[in-house]
Amino acid sequence: MASSSTANLEDVPSVDLMTELLRRMKCASKPDKRLILIGPPGSGKGTQSPVIKDEYCLCHLATGDMLRAAVAAKTPLGVKAKEAMDKGELVSDDLVVGIIDEAVKKPSCQKGFILDGFPRTVVQAQKLDEMLEKQGTKVDKVPGVDDVTGEPLIQRKDDTAAVLKSRLEAFHRQTEPVIDYYSKKGVVAELHAEKPPKEVTAEVQKVLNS
């Protein structure tokens, strides 16, 4: 294993090696952070995630992408997830938490992570907490992205008016209680997503540096 990874490193251009080394040195002094972004569709989670990720040296865990990657890589959990999908069933919470569990052990997640798209229900939040507890960590902050004024939303492929309406309804029904769940633990920060993206970023940074 060691020799093959060394051989791979020999093929990496020096500039890439140096860039990564400098990034790791810069990141060494950053505090660990485990964050969850919760907000209705179109509230700017996808805009803020990469900014937070780079600033705090976190890994970005988008559960949909991770599931697809696990299925494509045919990992044991990916195989199970594919079986469920092929039957037209939802992938179980335990499977998704298992995939997150594997992901957060990667070196890129050493300083922590941003979870995007999970947990969507209180049960998922509880399962996530249990898993993190076993690792000896917990969620530090849940920036709840509040979307009050209905900024122009990015048109996603699946965003017809009817689809968006049902996604918003599902958010309010299922996911708002997740914010209450974390509020009781005192780890929620509410942000106003109707502001321009740069101002929201500044708000996020103020919260995360406090």
Summary of the structure (lengths in Angstrom):
residues: 210
radius of gyration: 18.4
end to end distance: 41.8
largest distance: 55.7
contacts: 568
relative contact order: 0.16
helix: 58%
strand: 12%
